[in-house]
Amino acid sequence: MLDGIADAPIADGAVVVSDSRISWVGKSASAPAGGAGLETIDTHGAVIMPGLIDCHTHISFAVHLSLLDLESRHSLERATITAVANARTILFMGYTTIRDVGSRGAIACAVRDAIADGIISGPRILAGGPIITTTGGLADFLPSWVSTTQSLGLVADGVDEVRKAVRKLVKMGVDIVKFDATGHAISRAGGMSMSTMSEEEIAAGVREAHRYGKRVAAHAQSRAGILNALRGGVDTLEHGSELDEESIELLRQGRTILVPTISNLYSYTEQGRKIGVKDSIIAEVERSAPAWIRSLEMAHEAGLPIAMGGDVGNRYPNGQNSVELEMLVRHGFTPVEAINAATRVSSQALGLDTETGTLEVGKAADIIAVGPSPLDDIRVMQDASSIKLVMRGGRVERQTPD
């Protein structure tokens, strides 16, 4: 058993669940005697651990489609159906909690509510809405002659517009707000090295979001954008592709948690050409690769809390979220550290650490069992047949017979 706290596994571990909560954790030999009606689930040969958490998802995305294609070829209704299917797939792969950091309209909010109401199957969702983006920034990728209210981006320029955009998202019912601090290889006004939103705009947006009790994520890849986001007070830094000593120190001193999404890098370099991503886009990502990898390694060496974010849905499909765990291990994490990033640290990043993320008495019974052991090969987390049990809130969502 991995409880999400200790660095070493607990041999012959057991968890007792009462209703939807964990009531006991320890070695099975010391487990309290069961009374009438107690159901036993034998996970012999598997590793018990907390349900996984992905802090960076886009459940309405469909692999093999560019973001422009997603908006020009798929209606909002079709994207919602895709999100429903993806939510079920993600849950069955062991992810009992996810944060959606960008969807068109209120798709993520609608899916979140349908899951909570028991209408469909899926993980606990912290839902975002459209990404607050500057003109020509990360999520303003539609041609200038196209106008829509159903885009992935909510364009805002200047402090007042950013505040208003936050309020629009709050009215929509989001749990989190996301800003673009930098562009991307697909951006129309500058690429990944471009700082898009100013420190003043980010700080004003963060204050407004926090006033409503909403956490803030920032897409930040360039050094300038990273510094703007950190000084602006965001809760999580997404990607962090050009960290340096100054940004590492700001992360160490502050409360912002890094979500490196290193699998996003490899989704371009290892998958991009297979699915027709433009060579110019792949080339820009490849140029960023050494800095992105070094940034992750620097953060790890500095002992910073690092949360898991798969950022799948474009080049890796939803359901392959655990490719991020493989990439973390590729760059120096132990398997336990990678799993802790996807459990305890991710729960802290989302403000859910009193509810989930570890196997502790009183927490939600979000529990999975995986076999063969991911401590021997973290890649088994990507194999559906290895996910033997998925329990969310005390309810068995998936159980695979031996």
Summary of the structure (lengths in Angstrom):
residues: 402
radius of gyration: 20.4
end to end distance: 18.3
largest distance: 69.0
contacts: 1489
relative contact order: 0.16
helix: 37%
strand: 19%
